[in-house]
Amino acid sequence: MRVLVQRVLSARVEVEGRICGEIGPGLLLFVGFGRSDTEELLPVAARKIREMRLFSDPNGKLNLDIGDVGGSLLVVSQFTLYANCGRGRRPDFTPAAPPQLAENLYVSFVKLLEETGIPAQTGIFGADMKVSLVNDGPVSFILDF
């Protein structure tokens, strides 16, 4: 499981011209799953994201988590996070989880994130999405589980 975490002032995702998820300040999560990923990874990832101190305190130090600042989550599936670009000119997506496995893991992961008490919006799994964001910092991290 790989998550690209971006601290944002705002973010939204559109599908076919319709906004399906939109947040103000918080975290935009691009989430991808690998072939060997299992449900056991999900609680660890959800807890890590909930508890990571990615927001600045009054002294400018990253000491606050998303709950401390009243932020929201926008969770977007992105299988391309597992692309192997090491050879040739075309990315190889073989390391990515098959669609059915990835969708099941994605749905379960979003549910776990919602159970942390942080408001969460999502994109639509497998759709051609248009994502807009205002990155705050920029503050971005890649998490591998």
QUIWO-V485131 format. One line per field, one symbol per residue. psi: psi as a letter, one per 30 degrees, with the letter a starting at -180 (. if undefined). burial: b if it has 16 or more other C-alpha atoms within 10 Angstrom, else e. A space follows every 10 residues. Layout:
psi: ???
burial: ???
//
This chain:
psi: kkkjkkklel llkkkhgkkf kklbkbkkjk klklegklff feeeeeeeee fkjgkklfgg kifkleeegh llkjkkkjff fgkjgfkafk kkgefkklee eeeeeeeeee eeeeffgkkk llakkfljkj kkljkjdkjk kkkk.
burial: bbbbbbbbbb bbbbeeeeee bbbbbbbbbb bbbbeebeee ebeebbeebb eebbbeeeee eeebbbbeee bbbbbbbbbb bbbeeeeeee eebebbbeee bbbebbeebb ebbeeeebbb bbbbbeeebe bebbbbeeeb eeeee
//
